[in-house]
Amino acid sequence: MKYICKHCLSEKVKLEKPKPPHLASLICADCDRWIKWVGRTELEAIRGAIQPAAPIPQKEVIPFRWD
């Protein structure tokens, strides 16, 4: 099932942990707006359809010294 953001028309979505009593929240991955609440029966189907996000590369920390 495809979900489309009504605000930016993107098809990229992500799942986020919502406030109780909801199980999950479907959020637009481009504009971070809420799309819908996700129930138990729908959660597994959505998890299978959403591609996991690529890991965020860690920036190398270069120590700075005041001389």
KOLSEKOL-659064 format. One line per 8 residues: their letters; for each residue x, y, z of N, C-alpha, C, O. Coordinates in nm, 3 decimals. Layout:
% KOLSEKOL-659064
a> X/Y/Z/X/Y/Z/X/Y/Z/X/Y/Z; ...
***
This chain:
% KOLSEKOL-659064
mkyickhc> 0.084/-0.118/0.000/0.000/0.000/0.000/0.089/0.124/0.000/0.185/0.132/0.077; 0.058/0.220/-0.085/0.136/0.343/-0.092/0.069/0.450/-0.008/-0.054/0.466/-0.009; 0.150/0.523/0.063/0.103/0.637/0.141/0.164/0.761/0.081/0.285/0.765/0.055; 0.084/0.862/0.060/0.131/0.987/0.000/0.103/1.100/0.097/-0.008/1.113/0.150; 0.204/1.182/0.121/0.190/1.298/0.208/0.101/1.402/0.140/0.124/1.438/0.025; 0.001/1.449/0.212/-0.091/1.549/0.156/-0.026/1.687/0.146/-0.076/1.774/0.074; 0.083/1.707/0.216/0.146/1.839/0.219/0.250/1.857/0.109/0.253/1.960/0.041; 0.337/1.755/0.092/0.445/1.771/-0.007/0.436/1.669/-0.121/0.518/1.672/-0.213
lsekvkle> 0.336/1.580/-0.115/0.311/1.477/-0.217/0.424/1.375/-0.228/0.438/1.310/-0.332; 0.503/1.359/-0.124/0.610/1.260/-0.123/0.554/1.123/-0.090/0.454/1.111/-0.018; 0.617/1.018/-0.143/0.579/0.881/-0.112/0.675/0.820/-0.009/0.659/0.703/0.027; 0.772/0.896/0.037/0.869/0.846/0.136/0.810/0.863/0.275/0.774/0.973/0.316; 0.802/0.752/0.348/0.745/0.755/0.482/0.837/0.685/0.580/0.924/0.606/0.542; 0.817/0.714/0.709/0.893/0.648/0.815/0.799/0.625/0.934/0.697/0.693/0.948; 0.835/0.529/1.017/0.758/0.500/1.138/0.827/0.564/1.257/0.949/0.560/1.269; 0.748/0.623/1.344/0.802/0.680/1.467/0.720/0.633/1.584/0.603/0.597/1.569
kpkpphla> 0.782/0.632/1.700/0.712/0.594/1.821/0.626/0.712/1.866/0.677/0.822/1.887; 0.496/0.689/1.881/0.406/0.799/1.919/0.382/0.805/2.069/0.436/0.725/2.146; 0.302/0.900/2.109/0.259/0.908/2.248/0.153/0.800/2.270/0.077/0.770/2.178; 0.146/0.743/2.389/0.042/0.643/2.418/-0.096/0.704/2.399/-0.110/0.824/2.423; -0.194/0.632/2.359/-0.209/0.488/2.350/-0.179/0.432/2.212/-0.205/0.314/2.189; -0.125/0.510/2.121/-0.103/0.467/1.984/0.019/0.375/1.975/0.114/0.388/2.053; 0.016/0.283/1.878/0.124/0.187/1.860/0.238/0.245/1.777/0.355/0.228/1.811; 0.204/0.314/1.669/0.306/0.374/1.582/0.243/0.492/1.508/0.121/0.505/1.500
slicadcd> 0.329/0.576/1.456/0.286/0.692/1.382/0.358/0.692/1.247/0.480/0.675/1.242; 0.285/0.709/1.139/0.343/0.715/1.006/0.370/0.861/0.974/0.280/0.944/0.977; 0.496/0.892/0.943/0.543/1.029/0.923/0.605/1.041/0.784/0.669/0.948/0.736; 0.586/1.156/0.720/0.650/1.183/0.592/0.800/1.197/0.615/0.843/1.271/0.703; 0.879/1.127/0.537/1.025/1.132/0.553/1.085/1.260/0.497/1.197/1.296/0.532; 1.012/1.330/0.412/1.066/1.453/0.353/1.032/1.578/0.433/1.118/1.663/0.456; 0.905/1.591/0.477/0.866/1.714/0.547/0.836/1.691/0.695/0.799/1.786/0.766; 0.850/1.568/0.743/0.830/1.531/0.884/0.690/1.563/0.936/0.674/1.593/1.054
rwikwvgr> 0.591/1.557/0.851/0.453/1.578/0.896/0.384/1.444/0.918/0.414/1.344/0.852; 0.292/1.443/1.013/0.218/1.324/1.047/0.123/1.286/0.934/0.057/1.373/0.877; 0.117/1.155/0.902/0.025/1.108/0.799/-0.091/1.033/0.862/-0.207/1.063/0.834; -0.061/0.935/0.950/-0.169/0.860/1.013/-0.116/0.778/1.131/0.004/0.753/1.143; -0.209/0.737/1.217/-0.178/0.644/1.324/-0.177/0.505/1.264/-0.253/0.477/1.171; -0.092/0.417/1.316/-0.081/0.281/1.265/-0.121/0.183/1.375/-0.070/0.190/1.487; -0.211/0.093/1.341/-0.257/-0.008/1.435/-0.175/-0.136/1.425/-0.087/-0.149/1.340; -0.206/-0.232/1.514/-0.130/-0.358/1.519/-0.139/-0.437/1.389/-0.038/-0.488/1.341
teleairg> -0.257/-0.446/1.332/-0.274/-0.527/1.211/-0.201/-0.467/1.091/-0.157/-0.539/1.002; -0.188/-0.338/1.089/-0.125/-0.268/0.977/0.026/-0.253/0.994/0.098/-0.233/0.896; 0.074/-0.261/1.117/0.215/-0.232/1.145/0.311/-0.324/1.072/0.406/-0.275/1.010; 0.289/-0.454/1.076/0.381/-0.547/1.010/0.382/-0.529/0.859/0.488/-0.539/0.797; 0.267/-0.501/0.800/0.261/-0.478/0.656/0.341/-0.353/0.618/0.412/-0.352/0.517; 0.329/-0.250/0.698/0.402/-0.126/0.670/0.551/-0.146/0.690/0.632/-0.098/0.610; 0.589/-0.216/0.797/0.732/-0.241/0.822/0.796/-0.315/0.706/0.911/-0.288/0.671; 0.723/-0.409/0.646/0.777/-0.484/0.533/0.789/-0.400/0.407/0.874/-0.426/0.323
aiqpaapi> 0.705/-0.299/0.395/0.704/-0.216/0.274/0.804/-0.101/0.281/0.850/-0.053/0.177; 0.837/-0.056/0.402/0.929/0.057/0.418/1.072/0.008/0.414/1.109/-0.086/0.486; 1.152/0.070/0.332/1.294/0.036/0.327/1.363/0.105/0.444/1.338/0.222/0.471; 1.451/0.031/0.515/1.520/0.095/0.626/1.608/0.210/0.578/1.668/0.204/0.471; 1.614/0.312/0.658/1.695/0.429/0.624/1.844/0.393/0.632/1.885/0.311/0.715; 1.921/0.454/0.547/2.065/0.430/0.550/2.122/0.489/0.679/2.078/0.594/0.724; 2.221/0.420/0.737/2.278/0.474/0.860/2.345/0.608/0.836/2.405/0.632/0.731; 2.334/0.694/0.932/2.394/0.827/0.922/2.543/0.815/0.948/2.583/0.767/1.055
pqkevipf> 2.626/0.858/0.855/2.770/0.848/0.878/2.814/0.939/0.992/2.771/1.054/1.003; 2.900/0.887/1.075/2.951/0.964/1.187/3.064/1.055/1.138/3.151/1.013/1.063; 3.059/1.179/1.181/3.164/1.273/1.142/3.286/1.248/1.229/3.276/1.217/1.348; 3.401/1.261/1.166/3.525/1.244/1.241/3.547/1.368/1.327/3.540/1.482/1.279; 3.573/1.345/1.454/3.595/1.456/1.546/3.745/1.482/1.553/3.824/1.393/1.587; 3.782/1.603/1.520/3.923/1.642/1.525/3.942/1.732/1.646/3.882/1.840/1.654; 4.023/1.688/1.740/4.043/1.770/1.859/4.107/1.904/1.826/4.195/1.914/1.740; 4.061/2.006/1.893/4.113/2.141/1.871/4.189/2.185/1.996/4.139/2.172/2.108
rwd> 4.306/2.234/1.977/4.386/2.281/2.092/4.417/2.427/2.076/4.457/2.473/1.970; 4.398/2.500/2.183/4.440/2.639/2.187/4.587/2.643/2.229/4.622/2.591/2.335; 4.670/2.702/2.149/4.812/2.711/2.183/4.847/2.845/2.240/4.963/2.870/2.275
***
